[in-house]
Amino acid sequence: MRRRSRRSCAFLVAAIFVILMTGTVVAGCGSGSPSAPSETPSPSPSPSNPSPTPAPSGLSLSSLTLSQASVQGQQQPSGVVTLNNSAPSSGVVVQLASSNPTVAQVPATVMVVGGQSSAAFTINTSTVPSNASSTISASYNGATRTAGLAVLAPGLEAVFSVSSPTKGGDACVLGPRTDEADCVLDGTSSHGFIHQYFWTYWTGSAPIGHQTEQTRSAMQVDTDCAFFENGRGGDDSSGNRYVQMTIQLIVQDRVGTRSAPVQRSIRLYPNRMCGFSY
């Protein structure tokens, strides 16, 4: 009996050692059935990146058209890309580009939806100081189509006013010297990218004038009293006499483009100079 007991204890110790080392229940110890070691779960396969949908056989870019060939800056013409067949159900992405993005901007792509053969996009244009251009391009499946777009500078328009601190609008007073007048010629309201202001003025004699880059300037009567030769006069609402004068303005941009001339009739008060009694 003692030998069997010693053998049982030795077996039990060995079994406990195995359990501690492997976590496995050894058959013959306890009433439970032996259990297999837990299996390590195999890693799930990582999803592969989907490949881009290949272009359907024979499908290509047929044309690129613009709604306008030339526009004023800030206008938004549209473009249309057209395929040679209908796009598949997944649609077709057409790449877009502008050769001069400071002048004309396009989206990076435009989608032709499934079942359609064309798609439209908007072109944004910038205000430009002088006429400029850009080439718009569309690309798909190895084919590229282009169209030219001209972006025009704002049109030049001369607008001006004349005012005297003593006589008000549309009036000038000669003095304090015979080659000066107190009025201000103001072209601030003119439109466009203006580089030069060309002023001309006359009474009945040959026109004289000056040019300047400033929006506001004064008359330069370099002919002195000869300026009044053949001039015609009149009376204002207060009974003050004056000589009728015409002032004209033309504006010009940096590339030499000029506006149409604009004229105003002005009352010029001689201020008792150049032999006038009034």
ZADO-1210 file (C-alpha; in nm, 4 decimals, padded with zeros to 6 digits):
<atoms>
<atom x="00.0000" y="00.0000" z="00.0000" code="MET" pos="1"/>
<atom x="00.2812" y="00.2416" z="00.0812" code="ARG" pos="2"/>
<atom x="00.4589" y="00.1739" z="-00.2537" code="ARG" pos="3"/>
<atom x="00.1376" y="00.2467" z="-00.4495" code="ARG" pos="4"/>
<atom x="00.0830" y="00.5672" z="-00.2516" code="SER" pos="5"/>
<atom x="00.4400" y="00.6868" z="-00.3212" code="ARG" pos="6"/>
<atom x="00.4003" y="00.6123" z="-00.6927" code="ARG" pos="7"/>
<atom x="00.0668" y="00.7989" z="-00.7011" code="SER" pos="8"/>
<atom x="00.2229" y="01.1033" z="-00.5336" code="CYS" pos="9"/>
<atom x="00.5116" y="01.1053" z="-00.7788" code="ALA" pos="10"/>
<atom x="00.2683" y="01.0899" z="-01.0681" code="PHE" pos="11"/>
<atom x="00.0615" y="01.3699" z="-00.9171" code="LEU" pos="12"/>
<atom x="00.3661" y="01.5939" z="-00.8749" code="VAL" pos="13"/>
<atom x="00.4715" y="01.5297" z="-01.2336" code="ALA" pos="14"/>
<atom x="00.1219" y="01.6058" z="-01.3547" code="ALA" pos="15"/>
<atom x="00.1109" y="01.9361" z="-01.1631" code="ILE" pos="16"/>
<atom x="00.4494" y="02.0287" z="-01.3128" code="PHE" pos="17"/>
<atom x="00.3214" y="01.9637" z="-01.6640" code="VAL" pos="18"/>
<atom x="00.0099" y="02.1652" z="-01.5985" code="ILE" pos="19"/>
<atom x="00.2130" y="02.4593" z="-01.4701" code="LEU" pos="20"/>
<atom x="00.4496" y="02.4472" z="-01.7684" code="MET" pos="21"/>
<atom x="00.2005" y="02.3878" z="-02.0516" code="THR" pos="22"/>
<atom x="-00.1422" y="02.4647" z="-01.9147" code="GLY" pos="23"/>
<atom x="-00.2555" y="02.1173" z="-02.0251" code="THR" pos="24"/>
<atom x="-00.4525" y="01.8847" z="-01.8051" code="VAL" pos="25"/>
<atom x="-00.2867" y="01.5424" z="-01.8092" code="VAL" pos="26"/>
<atom x="-00.5112" y="01.2378" z="-01.8489" code="ALA" pos="27"/>
<atom x="-00.5545" y="01.0417" z="-01.5333" code="GLY" pos="28"/>
<atom x="-00.5509" y="01.3458" z="-01.2987" code="CYS" pos="29"/>
<atom x="-00.8889" y="01.4465" z="-01.1842" code="GLY" pos="30"/>
<atom x="-01.2228" y="01.3503" z="-01.3256" code="SER" pos="31"/>
<atom x="-01.2225" y="01.5852" z="-01.6274" code="GLY" pos="32"/>
<atom x="-01.1346" y="01.4909" z="-01.9804" code="SER" pos="33"/>
<atom x="-00.8098" y="01.6179" z="-02.1212" code="PRO" pos="34"/>
<atom x="-00.8381" y="01.9480" z="-02.3038" code="SER" pos="35"/>
<atom x="-00.6385" y="02.0490" z="-02.6074" code="ALA" pos="36"/>
<atom x="-00.4350" y="02.3704" z="-02.5992" code="PRO" pos="37"/>
<atom x="-00.6204" y="02.6749" z="-02.7334" code="SER" pos="38"/>
<atom x="-00.5374" y="02.7604" z="-03.0910" code="GLU" pos="39"/>
<atom x="-00.3956" y="03.1025" z="-03.1795" code="THR" pos="40"/>
<atom x="-00.6384" y="03.2697" z="-03.4253" code="PRO" pos="41"/>
<atom x="-00.4856" y="03.3312" z="-03.7650" code="SER" pos="42"/>
<atom x="-00.4706" y="03.6977" z="-03.8709" code="PRO" pos="43"/>
<atom x="-00.7482" y="03.8225" z="-04.0970" code="SER" pos="44"/>
<atom x="-00.6329" y="03.8976" z="-04.4479" code="PRO" pos="45"/>
<atom x="-00.5882" y="04.2747" z="-04.4946" code="SER" pos="46"/>
<atom x="-00.8127" y="04.4240" z="-04.7623" code="PRO" pos="47"/>
<atom x="-00.6213" y="04.5052" z="-05.0776" code="SER" pos="48"/>
<atom x="-00.6460" y="04.8544" z="-05.2322" code="ASN" pos="49"/>
<atom x="-00.9043" y="04.8506" z="-05.5066" code="PRO" pos="50"/>
<atom x="-00.7562" y="04.8968" z="-05.8488" code="SER" pos="51"/>
<atom x="-00.8813" y="05.1957" z="-06.0499" code="PRO" pos="52"/>
<atom x="-01.1566" y="05.1057" z="-06.2871" code="THR" pos="53"/>
<atom x="-00.9975" y="05.0592" z="-06.6277" code="PRO" pos="54"/>
<atom x="-01.1296" y="05.2702" z="-06.9113" code="ALA" pos="55"/>
<atom x="-01.3838" y="05.0831" z="-07.1198" code="PRO" pos="56"/>
<atom x="-01.2385" y="04.9639" z="-07.4456" code="SER" pos="57"/>
<atom x="-01.2770" y="05.2217" z="-07.7215" code="GLY" pos="58"/>
<atom x="-01.4026" y="05.5013" z="-07.4939" code="LEU" pos="59"/>
<atom x="-01.2116" y="05.8274" z="-07.5440" code="SER" pos="60"/>
<atom x="-01.2412" y="06.2036" z="-07.5198" code="LEU" pos="61"/>
<atom x="-01.3975" y="06.3426" z="-07.8341" code="SER" pos="62"/>
<atom x="-01.3999" y="06.7217" z="-07.7804" code="SER" pos="63"/>
<atom x="-01.3660" y="07.0205" z="-07.5485" code="LEU" pos="64"/>
<atom x="-01.5751" y="07.3293" z="-07.6221" code="THR" pos="65"/>
<atom x="-01.6088" y="07.6659" z="-07.4456" code="LEU" pos="66"/>
<atom x="-01.9204" y="07.8800" z="-07.4291" code="SER" pos="67"/>
<atom x="-01.7171" y="08.1891" z="-07.5254" code="GLN" pos="68"/>
<atom x="-01.3785" y="08.2378" z="-07.6875" code="ALA" pos="69"/>
<atom x="-01.3183" y="08.5721" z="-07.5118" code="SER" pos="70"/>
<atom x="-01.4606" y="08.7283" z="-07.1950" code="VAL" pos="71"/>
<atom x="-01.4079" y="09.0286" z="-06.9726" code="GLN" pos="72"/>
<atom x="-01.2194" y="08.9533" z="-06.6511" code="GLY" pos="73"/>
<atom x="-01.4448" y="08.8240" z="-06.3664" code="GLN" pos="74"/>
<atom x="-01.6884" y="08.6622" z="-06.6096" code="GLN" pos="75"/>
<atom x="-01.7492" y="08.2851" z="-06.5826" code="GLN" pos="76"/>
<atom x="-01.7650" y="08.1050" z="-06.9158" code="PRO" pos="77"/>
<atom x="-01.8422" y="07.7326" z="-06.9174" code="SER" pos="78"/>
<atom x="-01.6675" y="07.4394" z="-07.0794" code="GLY" pos="79"/>
<atom x="-01.8083" y="07.1064" z="-07.1997" code="VAL" pos="80"/>
<atom x="-01.6164" y="06.7790" z="-07.2368" code="VAL" pos="81"/>
<atom x="-01.7677" y="06.5190" z="-07.4692" code="THR" pos="82"/>
<atom x="-01.6873" y="06.1474" z="-07.4983" code="LEU" pos="83"/>
<atom x="-01.7236" y="05.9413" z="-07.8127" code="ASN" pos="84"/>
<atom x="-01.9737" y="05.7180" z="-07.6303" code="ASN" pos="85"/>
<atom x="-02.1768" y="05.7025" z="-07.3112" code="SER" pos="86"/>
<atom x="-01.9862" y="05.6635" z="-06.9851" code="ALA" pos="87"/>
<atom x="-02.0182" y="05.3303" z="-06.7973" code="PRO" pos="88"/>
<atom x="-02.2320" y="05.3086" z="-06.4842" code="SER" pos="89"/>
<atom x="-01.9332" y="05.3991" z="-06.2640" code="SER" pos="90"/>
<atom x="-01.8842" y="05.7255" z="-06.4538" code="GLY" pos="91"/>
<atom x="-01.5723" y="05.8745" z="-06.6114" code="VAL" pos="92"/>
<atom x="-01.3341" y="06.1308" z="-06.4585" code="VAL" pos="93"/>
<atom x="-01.1792" y="06.3784" z="-06.7037" code="VAL" pos="94"/>
<atom x="-00.8700" y="06.5749" z="-06.5970" code="GLN" pos="95"/>
<atom x="-00.8746" y="06.9529" z="-06.6529" code="LEU" pos="96"/>
<atom x="-00.5968" y="07.2137" z="-06.6599" code="ALA" pos="97"/>
<atom x="-00.5330" y="07.5800" z="-06.7434" code="SER" pos="98"/>
<atom x="-00.2042" y="07.6952" z="-06.8952" code="SER" pos="99"/>
<atom x="-00.2378" y="08.0341" z="-06.7214" code="ASN" pos="100"/>
<atom x="-00.4136" y="07.9861" z="-06.3862" code="PRO" pos="101"/>
<atom x="-00.3561" y="08.3474" z="-06.2835" code="THR" pos="102"/>
<atom x="-00.5911" y="08.4430" z="-06.5681" code="VAL" pos="103"/>
<atom x="-00.8324" y="08.1466" z="-06.5908" code="ALA" pos="104"/>
<atom x="-00.8981" y="07.8814" z="-06.3250" code="GLN" pos="105"/>
<atom x="-01.0647" y="07.5419" z="-06.3813" code="VAL" pos="106"/>
<atom x="-01.1491" y="07.2533" z="-06.1446" code="PRO" pos="107"/>
<atom x="-00.8980" y="06.9668" z="-06.1367" code="ALA" pos="108"/>
<atom x="-01.1509" y="06.7175" z="-06.2755" code="THR" pos="109"/>
<atom x="-01.5026" y="06.6882" z="-06.4089" code="VAL" pos="110"/>
<atom x="-01.7199" y="06.3742" z="-06.3858" code="MET" pos="111"/>
<atom x="-01.9190" y="06.2383" z="-06.6781" code="VAL" pos="112"/>
<atom x="-02.1878" y="06.0398" z="-06.4988" code="VAL" pos="113"/>
<atom x="-02.2871" y="05.6916" z="-06.6072" code="GLY" pos="114"/>
<atom x="-02.5066" y="05.6818" z="-06.9147" code="GLY" pos="115"/>
<atom x="-02.4074" y="06.0339" z="-07.0230" code="GLN" pos="116"/>
<atom x="-02.1549" y="06.1316" z="-07.2878" code="SER" pos="117"/>
<atom x="-02.0750" y="06.4902" z="-07.1777" code="SER" pos="118"/>
<atom x="-02.0304" y="06.7088" z="-06.8709" code="ALA" pos="119"/>
<atom x="-02.0005" y="07.0836" z="-06.8124" code="ALA" pos="120"/>
<atom x="-01.7714" y="07.2810" z="-06.5832" code="PHE" pos="121"/>
<atom x="-01.7240" y="07.6483" z="-06.4895" code="THR" pos="122"/>
<atom x="-01.4171" y="07.8595" z="-06.5639" code="ILE" pos="123"/>
<atom x="-01.3358" y="08.1477" z="-06.3279" code="ASN" pos="124"/>
<atom x="-01.1453" y="08.4429" z="-06.4759" code="THR" pos="125"/>
<atom x="-00.9444" y="08.7195" z="-06.3091" code="SER" pos="126"/>
<atom x="-00.9388" y="09.0936" z="-06.3674" code="THR" pos="127"/>
<atom x="-00.6345" y="09.1632" z="-06.5847" code="VAL" pos="128"/>
<atom x="-00.4533" y="09.4943" z="-06.6462" code="PRO" pos="129"/>
<atom x="-00.4131" y="09.4087" z="-07.0150" code="SER" pos="130"/>
<atom x="-00.5593" y="09.1471" z="-07.2448" code="ASN" pos="131"/>
<atom x="-00.4351" y="08.7960" z="-07.1647" code="ALA" pos="132"/>
<atom x="-00.5056" y="08.4374" z="-07.2690" code="SER" pos="133"/>
<atom x="-00.5031" y="08.0814" z="-07.1413" code="SER" pos="134"/>
<atom x="-00.5296" y="07.7373" z="-07.2992" code="THR" pos="135"/>
<atom x="-00.7843" y="07.5099" z="-07.1318" code="ILE" pos="136"/>
<atom x="-00.7118" y="07.1371" z="-07.1674" code="SER" pos="137"/>
<atom x="-00.9079" y="06.8199" z="-07.0912" code="ALA" pos="138"/>
<atom x="-00.7516" y="06.4701" z="-07.0807" code="SER" pos="139"/>
<atom x="-00.8918" y="06.1161" z="-07.0592" code="TYR" pos="140"/>
<atom x="-00.7602" y="05.7733" z="-07.1516" code="ASN" pos="141"/>
<atom x="-00.4558" y="05.9119" z="-07.3321" code="GLY" pos="142"/>
<atom x="-00.6465" y="06.1708" z="-07.5361" code="ALA" pos="143"/>
<atom x="-00.6163" y="06.5485" z="-07.4739" code="THR" pos="144"/>
<atom x="-00.8320" y="06.8212" z="-07.6211" code="ARG" pos="145"/>
<atom x="-00.7640" y="07.1972" z="-07.5892" code="THR" pos="146"/>
<atom x="-00.9465" y="07.5264" z="-07.6387" code="ALA" pos="147"/>
<atom x="-00.8186" y="07.8847" z="-07.6190" code="GLY" pos="148"/>
<atom x="-00.9724" y="08.1505" z="-07.3943" code="LEU" pos="149"/>
<atom x="-00.8963" y="08.5244" z="-07.4166" code="ALA" pos="150"/>
<atom x="-00.9506" y="08.7322" z="-07.1021" code="VAL" pos="151"/>
<atom x="-00.9948" y="09.1022" z="-07.1752" code="LEU" pos="152"/>
<atom x="-00.9006" y="09.3972" z="-06.9595" code="ALA" pos="153"/>
<atom x="-01.1825" y="09.6279" z="-06.8492" code="PRO" pos="154"/>
<atom x="-01.2871" y="09.8713" z="-07.1169" code="GLY" pos="155"/>
<atom x="-01.1509" y="10.2255" z="-07.0871" code="LEU" pos="156"/>
<atom x="-01.4035" y="10.4994" z="-07.0168" code="GLU" pos="157"/>
<atom x="-01.3217" y="10.8628" z="-06.9488" code="ALA" pos="158"/>
<atom x="-01.5380" y="11.0306" z="-06.6858" code="VAL" pos="159"/>
<atom x="-01.4516" y="11.3644" z="-06.5266" code="PHE" pos="160"/>
<atom x="-01.5722" y="11.6670" z="-06.3397" code="SER" pos="161"/>
<atom x="-01.4528" y="12.0282" z="-06.3184" code="VAL" pos="162"/>
<atom x="-01.5002" y="12.2445" z="-06.0106" code="SER" pos="163"/>
<atom x="-01.3930" y="12.5873" z="-05.8887" code="SER" pos="164"/>
<atom x="-01.3683" y="12.6661" z="-05.5153" code="PRO" pos="165"/>
<atom x="-01.5382" y="13.0014" z="-05.5818" code="THR" pos="166"/>
<atom x="-01.7761" y="12.9326" z="-05.8721" code="LYS" pos="167"/>
<atom x="-01.8701" y="12.5677" z="-05.8150" code="GLY" pos="168"/>
<atom x="-01.9119" y="12.2911" z="-06.0677" code="GLY" pos="169"/>
<atom x="-01.8350" y="12.3268" z="-06.4382" code="ASP" pos="170"/>
<atom x="-01.6573" y="12.6561" z="-06.3801" code="ALA" pos="171"/>
<atom x="-01.3041" y="12.7992" z="-06.3704" code="CYS" pos="172"/>
<atom x="-01.1695" y="13.1368" z="-06.2668" code="VAL" pos="173"/>
<atom x="-00.8575" y="13.2682" z="-06.4381" code="LEU" pos="174"/>
<atom x="-00.5729" y="13.3669" z="-06.2084" code="GLY" pos="175"/>
<atom x="-00.3849" y="13.4559" z="-06.0096" code="PRO" pos="176"/>
<atom x="-00.1668" y="13.4591" z="-06.3246" code="ARG" pos="177"/>
<atom x="-00.2819" y="13.4539" z="-06.6854" code="THR" pos="178"/>
<atom x="-00.1538" y="13.0975" z="-06.7318" code="ASP" pos="179"/>
<atom x="-00.3451" y="12.9586" z="-06.4329" code="GLU" pos="180"/>
<atom x="-00.7029" y="12.8828" z="-06.3311" code="ALA" pos="181"/>
<atom x="-00.8455" y="12.7819" z="-05.9929" code="ASP" pos="182"/>
<atom x="-01.0446" y="12.4804" z="-06.1140" code="CYS" pos="183"/>
<atom x="-00.9579" y="12.1145" z="-06.0584" code="VAL" pos="184"/>
<atom x="-00.9884" y="11.8675" z="-06.3454" code="LEU" pos="185"/>
<atom x="-01.0862" y="11.5390" z="-06.1792" code="ASP" pos="186"/>
<atom x="-01.0790" y="11.2091" z="-06.3726" code="GLY" pos="187"/>
<atom x="-01.1118" y="10.9854" z="-06.0644" code="THR" pos="188"/>
<atom x="-01.4402" y="10.8331" z="-06.1849" code="SER" pos="189"/>
<atom x="-01.2892" y="10.7065" z="-06.5106" code="SER" pos="190"/>
<atom x="-01.2881" y="10.3277" z="-06.5638" code="HIS" pos="191"/>
<atom x="-01.0204" y="10.0793" z="-06.6633" code="GLY" pos="192"/>
<atom x="-00.6484" y="10.0327" z="-06.5945" code="PHE" pos="193"/>
<atom x="-00.5506" y="10.3905" z="-06.6753" code="ILE" pos="194"/>
<atom x="-00.1916" y="10.4994" z="-06.7221" code="HIS" pos="195"/>
<atom x="-00.2305" y="10.8469" z="-06.8744" code="GLN" pos="196"/>
<atom x="-00.4924" y="11.1242" z="-06.8718" code="TYR" pos="197"/>
<atom x="-00.4960" y="11.3472" z="-07.1808" code="PHE" pos="198"/>
<atom x="-00.6658" y="11.6815" z="-07.1133" code="TRP" pos="199"/>
<atom x="-00.7518" y="11.9294" z="-07.3897" code="THR" pos="200"/>
<atom x="-00.9265" y="12.2677" z="-07.3536" code="TYR" pos="201"/>
<atom x="-01.0187" y="12.5564" z="-07.5793" code="TRP" pos="202"/>
<atom x="-01.2418" y="12.8625" z="-07.6109" code="THR" pos="203"/>
<atom x="-01.2370" y="12.9750" z="-07.9729" code="GLY" pos="204"/>
<atom x="-00.8667" y="12.9445" z="-08.0383" code="SER" pos="205"/>
<atom x="-00.6588" y="12.6380" z="-08.1120" code="ALA" pos="206"/>
<atom x="-00.6902" y="12.3706" z="-07.8422" code="PRO" pos="207"/>
<atom x="-00.4172" y="12.3367" z="-07.5836" code="ILE" pos="208"/>
<atom x="-00.3782" y="12.0864" z="-07.3020" code="GLY" pos="209"/>
<atom x="-00.1583" y="11.8578" z="-07.0972" code="HIS" pos="210"/>
<atom x="-00.1160" y="11.4921" z="-07.0076" code="GLN" pos="211"/>
<atom x="-00.0533" y="11.3398" z="-06.6662" code="THR" pos="212"/>
<atom x="-00.0609" y="11.0147" z="-06.4721" code="GLU" pos="213"/>
<atom x="-00.2486" y="11.1859" z="-06.1883" code="GLN" pos="214"/>
<atom x="-00.6257" y="11.1536" z="-06.1621" code="THR" pos="215"/>
<atom x="-00.6578" y="11.5191" z="-06.0542" code="ARG" pos="216"/>
<atom x="-00.4745" y="11.8096" z="-06.2132" code="SER" pos="217"/>
<atom x="-00.4969" y="12.1788" z="-06.3005" code="ALA" pos="218"/>
<atom x="-00.5223" y="12.3571" z="-06.6342" code="MET" pos="219"/>
<atom x="-00.1970" y="12.4718" z="-06.7930" code="GLN" pos="220"/>
<atom x="-00.2781" y="12.7762" z="-07.0078" code="VAL" pos="221"/>
<atom x="00.0680" y="12.8183" z="-07.1583" code="ASP" pos="222"/>
<atom x="-00.0599" y="13.0555" z="-07.4319" code="THR" pos="223"/>
<atom x="-00.1638" y="13.3148" z="-07.1721" code="ASP" pos="224"/>
<atom x="-00.4184" y="13.5607" z="-07.3080" code="CYS" pos="225"/>
<atom x="-00.4075" y="13.4187" z="-07.6606" code="ALA" pos="226"/>
<atom x="-00.6191" y="13.1390" z="-07.5190" code="PHE" pos="227"/>
<atom x="-00.9231" y="13.3697" z="-07.5365" code="PHE" pos="228"/>
<atom x="-00.8963" y="13.4618" z="-07.9049" code="GLU" pos="229"/>
<atom x="-01.2279" y="13.4150" z="-08.0847" code="ASN" pos="230"/>
<atom x="-01.3919" y="13.3065" z="-07.7597" code="GLY" pos="231"/>
<atom x="-01.7616" y="13.3582" z="-07.7017" code="ARG" pos="232"/>
<atom x="-01.9147" y="13.4676" z="-07.3744" code="GLY" pos="233"/>
<atom x="-02.2335" y="13.4503" z="-07.1770" code="GLY" pos="234"/>
<atom x="-02.3972" y="13.5421" z="-06.8471" code="ASP" pos="235"/>
<atom x="-02.4544" y="13.3052" z="-06.5567" code="ASP" pos="236"/>
<atom x="-02.7653" y="13.2970" z="-06.3363" code="SER" pos="237"/>
<atom x="-02.6186" y="13.5703" z="-06.1137" code="SER" pos="238"/>
<atom x="-02.5456" y="13.7997" z="-06.4053" code="GLY" pos="239"/>
<atom x="-02.1717" y="13.7353" z="-06.4010" code="ASN" pos="240"/>
<atom x="-02.0148" y="13.7211" z="-06.7434" code="ARG" pos="241"/>
<atom x="-01.7882" y="13.4387" z="-06.8572" code="TYR" pos="242"/>
<atom x="-01.6199" y="13.2927" z="-07.1644" code="VAL" pos="243"/>
<atom x="-01.7440" y="12.9567" z="-07.2896" code="GLN" pos="244"/>
<atom x="-01.4715" y="12.6877" z="-07.2678" code="MET" pos="245"/>
<atom x="-01.4719" y="12.3218" z="-07.3689" code="THR" pos="246"/>
<atom x="-01.2668" y="12.0617" z="-07.1809" code="ILE" pos="247"/>
<atom x="-01.2040" y="11.7132" z="-07.3195" code="GLN" pos="248"/>
<atom x="-01.0563" y="11.4021" z="-07.1565" code="LEU" pos="249"/>
<atom x="-00.9133" y="11.0854" z="-07.3127" code="ILE" pos="250"/>
<atom x="-00.7634" y="10.8092" z="-07.0966" code="VAL" pos="251"/>
<atom x="-00.4999" y="10.5585" z="-07.2081" code="GLN" pos="252"/>
<atom x="-00.3725" y="10.2271" z="-07.0679" code="ASP" pos="253"/>
<atom x="-00.0130" y="10.1007" z="-07.0588" code="ARG" pos="254"/>
<atom x="-00.0294" y="09.9333" z="-07.3985" code="VAL" pos="255"/>
<atom x="-00.1497" y="10.2500" z="-07.5717" code="GLY" pos="256"/>
<atom x="-00.5220" y="10.1755" z="-07.5981" code="THR" pos="257"/>
<atom x="-00.7259" y="10.4943" z="-07.5681" code="ARG" pos="258"/>
<atom x="-01.0828" y="10.5623" z="-07.4652" code="SER" pos="259"/>
<atom x="-01.3370" y="10.7596" z="-07.6593" code="ALA" pos="260"/>
<atom x="-01.3122" y="11.1356" z="-07.5913" code="PRO" pos="261"/>
<atom x="-01.5523" y="11.2932" z="-07.3437" code="VAL" pos="262"/>
<atom x="-01.6261" y="11.6682" z="-07.3357" code="GLN" pos="263"/>
<atom x="-01.7852" y="11.9163" z="-07.0987" code="ARG" pos="264"/>
<atom x="-01.8832" y="12.2822" z="-07.1469" code="SER" pos="265"/>
<atom x="-01.7247" y="12.4986" z="-06.8780" code="ILE" pos="266"/>
<atom x="-01.7738" y="12.8626" z="-06.7718" code="ARG" pos="267"/>
<atom x="-01.4356" y="13.0405" z="-06.7650" code="LEU" pos="268"/>
<atom x="-01.4387" y="13.3698" z="-06.5729" code="TYR" pos="269"/>
<atom x="-01.1570" y="13.6011" z="-06.7002" code="PRO" pos="270"/>
<atom x="-01.1375" y="13.7742" z="-06.3604" code="ASN" pos="271"/>
<atom x="-01.0668" y="14.1114" z="-06.5270" code="ARG" pos="272"/>
<atom x="-00.7500" y="13.9777" z="-06.6802" code="MET" pos="273"/>
<atom x="-00.6303" y="13.9788" z="-07.0416" code="CYS" pos="274"/>
<atom x="-00.8166" y="14.3012" z="-07.1096" code="GLY" pos="275"/>
<atom x="-01.1568" y="14.1779" z="-06.9961" code="PHE" pos="276"/>
<atom x="-01.3767" y="14.4160" z="-06.7999" code="SER" pos="277"/>
<atom x="-01.5363" y="14.1312" z="-06.6087" code="TYR" pos="278"/>
</atoms>
